Amino acid sequence: MNQNYKNHRRYHPLFHLILSFLLLLTLVGAIWFVIRNGVSLSGILYLAIVVILVIMFLLIRQYPLKVQDRAIRAEENLRHYVLTGELLDSKLTIGQITALRFASDAELPELSVRAASQNLSPDDIKKQITNWKADYYRV
């Protein structure tokens, strides 16, 4: 299937649906356990373990995306430099740059200037792309 604006978001049912549901269920269970049985060492430990799991769940997704954003910024800066002889405008945010990665080589220079001058949101940038360059490697 060709990637485009409507289907470009990465969705993993095992992570986004099942794991998040089970974690939420466990958190509710831990809170219910503490409320029902009163504050006890076992209840506090159970709740602490679940809170640790929630934090890990969030960080497991956040850290690789942060690293990948840095790589995308470097790749897009290089691509823009190869195409124009100039680096990307320093006013562009990382969100704008990650959105620009979907633009074809022909669209990138003009769209990056427009994104910086008009402060386009990442979503607006993606909507303006006419020749979509797929990225199947996003975490």
DSSP file with accessible surface (Angstrom, degrees, kcal/mol):
  #  RESIDUE AA STRUCTURE BP1 BP2  ACC     N-H-->O    O-->H-N    N-H-->O    O-->H-N    TCO  KAPPA ALPHA  PHI   PSI    X-CA   Y-CA   Z-CA
    1    1 A M              0   0  190      0, 0.0     2,-0.2     0, 0.0     0, 0.0   0.000 360.0 360.0 360.0 134.3    0.0    0.0    0.0
    2    2 A N        -     0   0  139      1,-0.1     2,-0.2   132,-0.0     5,-0.1  -0.552 360.0-121.9 -74.3 137.5    1.3    3.5   -0.9
    3    3 A Q        +     0   0   24     -2,-0.2     2,-0.3   129,-0.1   131,-0.1  -0.566  43.5 153.6 -81.1 141.2    1.8    5.8    2.1
    4    4 A N    >>  -     0   0   68     -2,-0.2     4,-0.9   129,-0.0     3,-0.6  -0.863  59.4 -74.5-150.4-174.1   -0.1    9.1    2.0
    5    5 A Y  G >4 S+     0   0   70     -2,-0.3     3,-0.5     1,-0.2     4,-0.3   0.886 126.0  50.6 -57.5 -39.9   -1.5   11.7    4.5
    6    6 A K  G 34 S+     0   0  196      1,-0.2    -1,-0.2     2,-0.1     3,-0.1   0.767 122.7  27.3 -74.5 -24.6   -4.4    9.5    5.5
    7    7 A N  G <4 S+     0   0   53     -3,-0.6    -1,-0.2     1,-0.1    -2,-0.2   0.226  89.5  99.5-122.9  16.7   -2.4    6.3    6.3
    8    8 A H    <<  +     0   0   17     -4,-0.9     2,-0.1    -3,-0.5    -2,-0.1   0.695  54.1 103.4 -81.6 -17.3    1.0    7.6    7.3
    9    9 A R  S    S-     0   0  164     -4,-0.3     2,-0.5    -3,-0.1    -3,-0.0  -0.424  73.4-125.0 -69.8 140.0    0.6    7.4   11.1
   10   10 A R        +     0   0  104    129,-0.1     2,-0.4    -2,-0.1    -1,-0.1  -0.700  33.7 176.4 -88.8 125.2    2.3    4.4   12.7
   11   11 A Y        -     0   0  134     -2,-0.5     3,-0.1     4,-0.0    -2,-0.0  -0.980  14.3-172.6-135.5 119.9   -0.1    2.3   14.8
   12   12 A H     >> -     0   0   71     -2,-0.4     4,-3.3     1,-0.1     5,-0.5  -0.933   9.9-160.6-112.0 106.3    0.8   -0.9   16.6
   13   13 A P  I  >>S+     0   0   71      0, 0.0     5,-2.2     0, 0.0     4,-1.8   0.873  90.8  56.3 -55.8 -37.7   -2.3   -2.6   18.0
   14   14 A L  I  4>S+     0   0  128      3,-0.2     5,-2.5     2,-0.2     6,-0.2   0.912 121.0  28.3 -62.3 -40.8   -0.3   -4.7   20.4
   15   15 A F  I  4>S+     0   0   40     -3,-0.5     5,-1.1     3,-0.2    -1,-0.2   0.943 127.6  39.3 -83.3 -53.7    1.3   -1.6   21.9
   16   16 A H  I  <5S+     0   0   57     -4,-3.3    -2,-0.2     3,-0.2    -1,-0.1   0.751 131.7  19.0 -75.0 -26.2   -1.3    1.1   21.4
   17   17 A L  I  X<S+     0   0   98     -4,-1.8     4,-2.0    -5,-0.5    -3,-0.2   0.816 129.3  32.1-108.6 -62.0   -4.4   -0.9   22.1
   18   18 A I  I  ><S+     0   0   84     -5,-2.2     4,-2.8     2,-0.2     5,-0.2   0.959 122.6  42.0 -69.6 -53.9   -3.7   -4.1   24.1
   19   19 A L  I  ><S+     0   0   80     -5,-2.5     4,-2.5    -6,-0.3     5,-0.2   0.923 116.9  47.9 -63.0 -42.6   -0.7   -3.1   26.2
   20   20 A S  H  ><S+     0   0   40     -5,-1.1     4,-2.4     2,-0.2    -1,-0.2   0.911 113.0  49.1 -66.1 -37.8   -2.2    0.4   27.1
   21   21 A F  H  X S+     0   0  123     -4,-2.0     4,-2.7     2,-0.2    -2,-0.2   0.940 112.6  47.0 -64.9 -45.7   -5.5   -1.2   28.0
   22   22 A L  H  X S+     0   0   84     -4,-2.8     4,-2.4     1,-0.2    -2,-0.2   0.887 112.6  50.0 -64.0 -37.8   -3.9   -3.8   30.2
   23   23 A L  H  X S+     0   0   22     -4,-2.5     4,-2.4    -5,-0.2    -1,-0.2   0.918 111.5  47.9 -67.5 -42.1   -1.7   -1.2   31.9
   24   24 A L  H  X S+     0   0  105     -4,-2.4     4,-2.6     2,-0.2     5,-0.2   0.922 111.7  50.8 -62.7 -42.9   -4.7    1.0   32.5
   25   25 A L  H  X S+     0   0   97     -4,-2.7     4,-2.5     1,-0.2    -2,-0.2   0.915 111.0  48.6 -60.9 -42.0   -6.6   -2.0   33.9
   26   26 A T  H  X S+     0   0   50     -4,-2.4     4,-2.4     2,-0.2    -1,-0.2   0.894 110.4  50.9 -66.5 -39.3   -3.7   -2.8   36.2
   27   27 A L  H  X S+     0   0   45     -4,-2.4     4,-2.4     2,-0.2     5,-0.2   0.937 111.5  47.1 -64.2 -44.6   -3.5    0.8   37.4
   28   28 A V  H  X S+     0   0   85     -4,-2.6     4,-2.9     1,-0.2    -2,-0.2   0.920 112.2  51.6 -62.2 -41.2   -7.2    0.9   38.2
   29   29 A G  H  X S+     0   0   24     -4,-2.5     4,-2.5    -5,-0.2    -2,-0.2   0.896 109.2  49.4 -62.7 -40.0   -6.8   -2.5   40.0
   30   30 A A  H  X S+     0   0    0     -4,-2.4     4,-2.2     2,-0.2    -1,-0.2   0.918 112.8  46.7 -67.1 -41.9   -3.9   -1.2   42.1
   31   31 A I  H  X S+     0   0   77     -4,-2.4     4,-2.6     2,-0.2     5,-0.2   0.932 113.2  49.1 -65.2 -43.4   -5.9    1.9   43.1
   32   32 A W  H  X S+     0   0  148     -4,-2.9     4,-3.0    -5,-0.2     5,-0.3   0.912 109.2  53.4 -61.1 -41.1   -8.9   -0.2   43.9
   33   33 A F  H  X S+     0   0   59     -4,-2.5     4,-2.5     1,-0.2    -1,-0.2   0.924 110.8  45.7 -60.6 -44.0   -6.7   -2.5   45.9
   34   34 A V  H  X S+     0   0   21     -4,-2.2     4,-1.1     2,-0.2    -2,-0.2   0.919 116.0  45.9 -67.5 -41.4   -5.4    0.4   48.0
   35   35 A I  H  < S+     0   0  129     -4,-2.6    -2,-0.2     2,-0.2    -1,-0.2   0.936 117.6  42.8 -66.7 -44.6   -8.8    1.9   48.5
   36   36 A R  H  < S+     0   0  172     -4,-3.0    -2,-0.2    -5,-0.2    -1,-0.2   0.892 125.1  32.5 -70.9 -39.7  -10.5   -1.4   49.4
   37   37 A N  H  < S-     0   0   88     -4,-2.5    -1,-0.2    -5,-0.3    -2,-0.2   0.397 108.6-123.0-100.3   1.1   -7.7   -2.8   51.7
   38   38 A G     <  -     0   0   35     -4,-1.1     2,-0.6    -3,-0.2    -1,-0.2   0.000  51.4 -40.3  78.5 170.0   -6.5    0.5   53.1
   39   39 A V  S    S+     0   0  122     -4,-0.1     2,-0.3     4,-0.1     3,-0.1  -0.586  78.8 150.9 -73.1 113.7   -3.0    1.9   53.0
   40   40 A S     >  -     0   0   41     -2,-0.6     4,-2.7     1,-0.1     5,-0.2  -0.921  59.0-104.5-137.2 167.1   -0.7   -1.1   53.6
   41   41 A L  H  > S+     0   0  131     -2,-0.3     4,-2.6     1,-0.2     5,-0.2   0.931 120.9  48.6 -61.0 -43.2    2.8   -2.0   52.6
   42   42 A S  H  > S+     0   0   71      1,-0.2     4,-2.4     2,-0.2    -1,-0.2   0.901 112.4  48.6 -66.2 -38.8    1.6   -4.5   50.0
   43   43 A G  H  > S+     0   0    0      2,-0.2     4,-2.6     1,-0.2    -1,-0.2   0.922 112.7  47.3 -66.2 -42.9   -0.9   -2.0   48.5
   44   44 A I  H  X S+     0   0   78     -4,-2.7     4,-2.8     2,-0.2    -2,-0.2   0.911 113.5  48.4 -65.8 -41.6    1.7    0.8   48.3
   45   45 A L  H  X S+     0   0   94     -4,-2.6     4,-2.5    -5,-0.2    -2,-0.2   0.917 111.5  49.9 -64.5 -42.4    4.2   -1.6   46.7
   46   46 A Y  H  X S+     0   0   85     -4,-2.4     4,-2.0    -5,-0.2    -2,-0.2   0.948 113.8  45.3 -60.2 -46.7    1.6   -2.8   44.2
   47   47 A L  H  X S+     0   0   45     -4,-2.6     4,-2.6     1,-0.2    -2,-0.2   0.911 111.8  52.3 -65.0 -40.4    0.7    0.7   43.3
   48   48 A A  H  X S+     0   0   45     -4,-2.8     4,-2.5     1,-0.2    -1,-0.2   0.911 108.6  50.5 -63.2 -41.0    4.4    1.8   43.1
   49   49 A I  H  X S+     0   0   99     -4,-2.5     4,-2.3     2,-0.2    -1,-0.2   0.921 111.4  48.1 -63.3 -41.7    5.1   -1.1   40.7
   50   50 A V  H  X S+     0   0    2     -4,-2.0     4,-2.4     2,-0.2    -2,-0.2   0.918 110.5  50.8 -67.2 -40.6    2.2   -0.2   38.5
   51   51 A V  H  X S+     0   0   65     -4,-2.6     4,-2.6     2,-0.2    -2,-0.2   0.916 109.5  51.7 -62.9 -41.0    3.3    3.5   38.4
   52   52 A I  H  X S+     0   0   95     -4,-2.5     4,-2.7     1,-0.2    -2,-0.2   0.925 109.5  50.1 -59.5 -42.9    6.8    2.3   37.5
   53   53 A L  H  X S+     0   0   76     -4,-2.3     4,-2.6     2,-0.2    -2,-0.2   0.893 109.1  51.2 -64.0 -38.8    5.3    0.3   34.6
   54   54 A V  H  X S+     0   0   39     -4,-2.4     4,-2.2     2,-0.2    -2,-0.2   0.937 111.4  47.8 -63.7 -45.1    3.3    3.3   33.4
   55   55 A I  H  X S+     0   0   88     -4,-2.6     4,-2.6     1,-0.2     5,-0.2   0.932 112.8  48.4 -61.7 -44.5    6.4    5.5   33.4
   56   56 A M  H  X S+     0   0   96     -4,-2.7     4,-2.9     1,-0.2    -1,-0.2   0.908 108.5  54.8 -61.8 -41.1    8.3    2.8   31.5
   57   57 A F  H  X S+     0   0   35     -4,-2.6     4,-0.9     1,-0.2    -1,-0.2   0.919 111.9  43.8 -57.9 -44.5    5.5    2.4   29.0
   58   58 A L  H  X S+     0   0  101     -4,-2.2     4,-2.2     1,-0.2     3,-0.4   0.913 116.0  46.1 -69.4 -42.5    5.6    6.1   28.3
   59   59 A L  H  X S+     0   0   53     -4,-2.6     4,-2.5     1,-0.2    -2,-0.2   0.852 102.9  63.5 -71.2 -33.4    9.4    6.3   28.1
   60   60 A I  H  < S+     0   0  103     -4,-2.9    -1,-0.2    -5,-0.2    -2,-0.2   0.833 113.7  35.8 -60.2 -30.7    9.7    3.2   25.9
   61   61 A R  H  X S+     0   0   59     -4,-0.9     4,-1.1    -3,-0.4    -2,-0.2   0.855 118.2  50.5 -87.3 -38.3    7.8    5.1   23.2
   62   62 A Q  H  X S+     0   0  101     -4,-2.2     4,-2.2     1,-0.2     5,-0.2   0.910 103.4  55.2 -72.3 -44.3    9.3    8.6   23.9
   63   63 A Y  H  X S+     0   0  142     -4,-2.5     4,-2.2     1,-0.2     5,-0.2   0.933 108.9  44.4 -62.1 -49.7   13.0    7.8   23.8
   64   64 A P  H  > S+     0   0   49      0, 0.0     4,-2.6     0, 0.0    -1,-0.2   0.887 113.1  52.8 -64.6 -32.8   13.2    6.1   20.4
   65   65 A L  H  X S+     0   0   35     -4,-1.1     4,-2.4     2,-0.2    -2,-0.2   0.897 108.2  50.8 -66.8 -37.7   11.0    8.8   18.9
   66   66 A K  H  X S+     0   0  127     -4,-2.2     4,-1.7     2,-0.2    -1,-0.2   0.929 112.6  45.7 -64.5 -44.1   13.3   11.5   20.3
   67   67 A V  H  X S+     0   0  102     -4,-2.2     4,-2.0     1,-0.2    -2,-0.2   0.916 113.0  50.4 -65.0 -41.9   16.4    9.8   18.8
   68   68 A Q  H  X S+     0   0   30     -4,-2.6     4,-2.8     1,-0.2    -2,-0.2   0.883 105.8  56.2 -66.2 -35.5   14.6    9.3   15.5
   69   69 A D  H  X S+     0   0   30     -4,-2.4     4,-2.6     1,-0.2    -1,-0.2   0.903 106.7  50.5 -61.1 -39.5   13.6   13.0   15.4
   70   70 A R  H  X S+     0   0  164     -4,-1.7     4,-2.1     2,-0.2    -1,-0.2   0.913 111.3  47.8 -64.6 -41.9   17.3   13.9   15.7
   71   71 A A  H  X S+     0   0   45     -4,-2.0     4,-2.8     2,-0.2    -2,-0.2   0.917 111.5  50.2 -65.1 -41.6   18.2   11.6   12.9
   72   72 A I  H  X S+     0   0    3     -4,-2.8     4,-3.1     2,-0.2     5,-0.3   0.914 108.3  53.4 -63.3 -41.4   15.4   13.0   10.7
   73   73 A R  H  X S+     0   0  104     -4,-2.6     4,-2.2     1,-0.2    -1,-0.2   0.938 112.1  44.6 -59.1 -44.8   16.5   16.5   11.4
   74   74 A A  H  X S+     0   0   61     -4,-2.1     4,-2.3     2,-0.2    -2,-0.2   0.928 114.8  48.4 -65.7 -43.5   20.1   15.6   10.2
   75   75 A E  H  X S+     0   0  115     -4,-2.8     4,-2.7     1,-0.2    -2,-0.2   0.920 114.0  45.4 -62.8 -44.7   18.8   13.7    7.2
   76   76 A E  H  X S+     0   0    5     -4,-3.1     4,-2.7     2,-0.2    -1,-0.2   0.855 110.8  53.3 -71.3 -34.0   16.4   16.5    6.1
   77   77 A N  H  X S+     0   0   43     -4,-2.2     4,-2.3    -5,-0.3    -1,-0.2   0.929 112.5  45.4 -63.0 -43.5   19.1   19.2    6.7
   78   78 A L  H  X S+     0   0  111     -4,-2.3     4,-2.8     2,-0.2    -2,-0.2   0.927 113.2  49.5 -64.6 -45.8   21.5   17.2    4.4
   79   79 A R  H  X S+     0   0   31     -4,-2.7     4,-2.2     1,-0.2    -2,-0.2   0.928 112.4  47.6 -60.5 -44.9   18.8   16.6    1.8
   80   80 A H  H  X S+     0   0    9     -4,-2.7     4,-2.6     1,-0.2     6,-0.6   0.907 111.9  50.7 -63.5 -39.7   17.9   20.3    1.8
   81   81 A Y  H  X S+     0   0  124     -4,-2.3     4,-2.7     1,-0.2    -2,-0.2   0.915 110.1  49.2 -64.8 -42.0   21.6   21.3    1.5
   82   82 A V  H  < S+     0   0  108     -4,-2.8    -1,-0.2     1,-0.2    -2,-0.2   0.896 117.0  42.3 -63.3 -39.6   22.1   18.9   -1.4
   83   83 A L  H  < S+     0   0   69     -4,-2.2    -2,-0.2    -5,-0.2    -1,-0.2   0.836 135.1  12.8 -76.8 -33.9   19.0   20.3   -3.2
   84   84 A T  H  < S-     0   0   54     -4,-2.6    -3,-0.2     2,-0.3    -2,-0.2   0.569  91.1-118.3-121.9 -16.1   19.6   24.1   -2.5
   85   85 A G  S  < S+     0   0   45     -4,-2.7     2,-0.3    -5,-0.4    -4,-0.2   0.534  86.6  91.8  82.1   6.6   23.1   24.5   -1.1
   86   86 A E  S    S-     0   0  135     -6,-0.6    -2,-0.3    -9,-0.1    -1,-0.3  -0.962  76.7-115.7-132.5 151.2   21.7   25.9    2.1
   87   87 A L        -     0   0  109     -2,-0.3     3,-0.1     1,-0.2   -10,-0.1  -0.342  50.5 -80.6 -74.4 164.5   20.7   24.3    5.5
   88   88 A L        -     0   0   15      1,-0.1    -1,-0.2    -2,-0.1     2,-0.1  -0.287  60.2 -84.9 -61.3 152.3   17.1   24.3    6.6
   89   89 A D    >   -     0   0   65      1,-0.2     3,-1.7    -3,-0.1    -1,-0.1  -0.359  32.4-134.3 -59.8 133.1   15.8   27.6    8.1
   90   90 A S  T 3  S+     0   0  119      1,-0.3    -1,-0.2    -3,-0.1    -2,-0.1   0.653 100.6  70.6 -68.2 -13.6   16.7   27.6   11.8
   91   91 A K  T 3  S+     0   0  140      2,-0.1    -1,-0.3     0, 0.0     2,-0.2   0.673  75.5 103.9 -75.1 -17.3   13.1   28.8   12.6
   92   92 A L    <   -     0   0   14     -3,-1.7     2,-0.1     1,-0.1    24,-0.1  -0.464  68.0-137.6 -68.8 134.8   11.7   25.4   11.7
   93   93 A T     >  -     0   0   71     -2,-0.2     4,-2.5     1,-0.1     5,-0.2  -0.426  24.9-107.1 -83.8 166.4   10.7   23.2   14.6
   94   94 A I  H  > S+     0   0   62      1,-0.2     4,-2.7     2,-0.2     5,-0.2   0.873 121.8  55.4 -63.4 -33.8   11.5   19.6   14.9
   95   95 A G  H  > S+     0   0   22      2,-0.2     4,-1.5     1,-0.2    -1,-0.2   0.911 108.6  46.8 -64.0 -41.4    7.8   18.8   14.2
   96   96 A Q  H  > S+     0   0    2      2,-0.2     4,-2.2     1,-0.2    -2,-0.2   0.912 112.5  50.1 -66.0 -41.4    7.9   20.9   11.0
   97   97 A I  H  X S+     0   0    9     -4,-2.5     4,-1.0     1,-0.2    -2,-0.2   0.916 109.0  50.7 -66.0 -41.0   11.1   19.1    9.9
   98   98 A T  H  < S+     0   0   17     -4,-2.7    -1,-0.2     1,-0.2     4,-0.2   0.839 111.3  49.7 -67.3 -29.1    9.7   15.7   10.6
   99   99 A A  H >< S+     0   0    0     -4,-1.5     3,-1.5    -5,-0.2    -1,-0.2   0.877 104.7  58.5 -72.6 -36.4    6.6   16.6    8.5
  100  100 A L  H >< S+     0   0    0     -4,-2.2     3,-2.0     1,-0.3    -1,-0.2   0.724  85.7  78.8 -66.1 -20.3    8.8   17.9    5.7
  101  101 A R  T 3< S+     0   0   18     -4,-1.0    -1,-0.3     1,-0.3    -2,-0.1   0.738  87.6  59.3 -62.4 -19.0   10.4   14.5    5.3
  102  102 A F  T <  S+     0   0    1     -3,-1.5    31,-3.6    -4,-0.2    -1,-0.3   0.586  85.3  99.9 -83.6 -11.2    7.3   13.4    3.4
  103  103 A A  B <  S-A  132   0A   0     -3,-2.0    29,-0.1    29,-0.2     5,-0.0  -0.535  78.1-116.4 -77.7 141.9    7.8   16.1    0.8
  104  104 A S     >  -     0   0   13     27,-0.8     4,-2.2    -2,-0.2     3,-0.5  -0.239  31.1-103.1 -67.3 164.8    9.4   15.1   -2.5
  105  105 A D  T  4 S+     0   0   84      1,-0.2    -1,-0.1     2,-0.2    -2,-0.1   0.864 123.4  54.4 -58.2 -36.7   12.7   16.6   -3.5
  106  106 A A  T  4 S+     0   0   91      1,-0.2     4,-0.4     2,-0.1    -1,-0.2   0.842 115.5  38.0 -67.2 -33.1   10.9   18.9   -5.9
  107  107 A E  T  > S+     0   0   29     -3,-0.5     4,-2.6    24,-0.2     5,-0.3   0.732  96.8  81.6 -89.3 -25.7    8.6   20.2   -3.2
  108  108 A L  H  X S+     0   0    0     -4,-2.2     4,-2.7     1,-0.2     5,-0.3   0.894  88.8  48.2 -55.7 -52.1   11.0   20.4   -0.3
  109  109 A P  H  > S+     0   0   36      0, 0.0     4,-1.7     0, 0.0    -1,-0.2   0.951 118.4  38.7 -58.1 -49.0   12.8   23.7   -0.9
  110  110 A E  H  > S+     0   0  107     -4,-0.4     4,-2.3     1,-0.2    -2,-0.2   0.913 117.7  49.4 -69.0 -40.4    9.6   25.8   -1.5
  111  111 A L  H  X S+     0   0    2     -4,-2.6     4,-2.9     1,-0.2    -1,-0.2   0.881 108.5  53.0 -68.7 -35.3    7.6   24.0    1.2
  112  112 A S  H  X S+     0   0    4     -4,-2.7     4,-2.0    -5,-0.3    -1,-0.2   0.900 109.8  48.5 -67.8 -36.9   10.3   24.5    3.8
  113  113 A V  H  X S+     0   0   93     -4,-1.7     4,-2.8    -5,-0.3     5,-0.3   0.937 114.0  46.4 -65.3 -44.9   10.5   28.2    3.0
  114  114 A R  H  X S+     0   0   59     -4,-2.3     4,-2.7     1,-0.2     6,-0.3   0.911 110.6  53.1 -64.1 -40.6    6.7   28.5    3.3
  115  115 A A  H  X>S+     0   0    0     -4,-2.9     5,-1.2     1,-0.2     4,-0.6   0.906 114.1  42.3 -62.9 -40.6    6.6   26.4    6.5
  116  116 A A  H  <5S+     0   0   11     -4,-2.0     3,-0.3     3,-0.2    -2,-0.2   0.924 118.3  43.5 -72.4 -44.3    9.2   28.7    8.1
  117  117 A S  H  <5S+     0   0   83     -4,-2.8    -2,-0.2     1,-0.2    -3,-0.2   0.867 124.6  33.8 -73.0 -34.3    7.7   32.0    6.9
  118  118 A Q  H  <5S-     0   0  112     -4,-2.7    -1,-0.2    -5,-0.3    -2,-0.2   0.395 101.8-128.7 -99.6   1.0    4.0   31.1    7.6
  119  119 A N  T  <5 -     0   0  122     -4,-0.6    -3,-0.2    -3,-0.3    -4,-0.1   0.920  36.8-165.7  50.1  51.2    4.8   29.0   10.7
  120  120 A L      < -     0   0   15     -5,-1.2    -1,-0.1    -6,-0.3   -24,-0.0  -0.373  17.8-117.5 -66.6 143.6    2.8   26.1    9.3
  121  121 A S     >  -     0   0   48      1,-0.1     4,-2.5    -2,-0.1     5,-0.2  -0.408  27.9-108.6 -73.7 158.0    1.9   23.3   11.7
  122  122 A P  H  > S+     0   0   47      0, 0.0     4,-2.3     0, 0.0     5,-0.2   0.898 122.1  51.8 -55.0 -38.6    3.2   19.8   10.9
  123  123 A D  H  > S+     0   0   46      1,-0.2     4,-2.1     2,-0.2     5,-0.1   0.914 108.6  49.8 -65.9 -41.2   -0.3   18.7   10.0
  124  124 A D  H  > S+     0   0   70      2,-0.2     4,-1.3     1,-0.2    -1,-0.2   0.884 109.3  52.8 -63.8 -38.4   -0.6   21.7    7.6
  125  125 A I  H >X S+     0   0    0     -4,-2.5     3,-0.6     1,-0.2     4,-0.6   0.949 109.5  48.0 -60.5 -48.8    2.7   20.9    6.0
  126  126 A K  H >< S+     0   0   24     -4,-2.3     3,-0.9     1,-0.2    -2,-0.2   0.880 108.7  54.4 -61.7 -37.7    1.7   17.3    5.4
  127  127 A K  H 3< S+     0   0  123     -4,-2.1    -1,-0.2     1,-0.2    -2,-0.2   0.784 105.4  54.1 -67.5 -26.1   -1.7   18.4    3.9
  128  128 A Q  H << S+     0   0   65     -4,-1.3     2,-0.4    -3,-0.6    -1,-0.2   0.554  82.2 105.8 -86.2  -7.6    0.2   20.6    1.4
  129  129 A I    <<  +     0   0   17     -3,-0.9     3,-0.2    -4,-0.6  -124,-0.1  -0.595  40.9 176.5 -75.7 126.9    2.4   17.9    0.1
  130  130 A T  S    S+     0   0  126     -2,-0.4     2,-0.7     1,-0.2    -1,-0.2   0.744  74.7  46.3-100.5 -29.9    1.2   16.8   -3.4
  131  131 A N  S    S-     0   0   99    -27,-0.1   -27,-0.8     2,-0.0    -1,-0.2  -0.826  87.0-149.9-117.4  90.7    3.9   14.2   -4.2
  132  132 A W  B     -A  103   0A  44     -2,-0.7     2,-0.7    -3,-0.2   -29,-0.2  -0.375   7.5-156.0 -69.9 130.5    4.2   12.1   -1.0
  133  133 A K        -     0   0   78    -31,-3.6    -1,-0.1    -2,-0.2  -129,-0.0  -0.919  25.9-132.0-104.8 111.0    7.6   10.6   -0.2
  134  134 A A        -     0   0   39     -2,-0.7     2,-0.4  -131,-0.1  -132,-0.0  -0.222  17.5-163.4 -68.4 149.6    6.9    7.5    2.0
  135  135 A D        +     0   0   30      1,-0.1     3,-0.4  -127,-0.1    -1,-0.1  -0.881  17.5 165.5-131.9  99.6    8.7    6.8    5.3
  136  136 A Y        +     0   0  121     -2,-0.4    -1,-0.1     1,-0.2    -2,-0.0   0.386  65.2  72.6 -94.4   3.3    8.2    3.2    6.3
  137  137 A Y        +     0   0  197      2,-0.1    -1,-0.2     0, 0.0     2,-0.1   0.388  61.3 127.4-102.9   4.7   11.0    3.2    9.0
  138  138 A R              0   0   46     -3,-0.4   -73,-0.1     1,-0.1    -3,-0.0  -0.365 360.0 360.0 -64.3 138.9    9.3    5.4   11.7
  139  139 A V              0   0   65    -75,-0.1  -129,-0.1    -2,-0.1    -1,-0.1  -0.463 360.0 360.0 -71.8 360.0    9.4    3.7   15.1
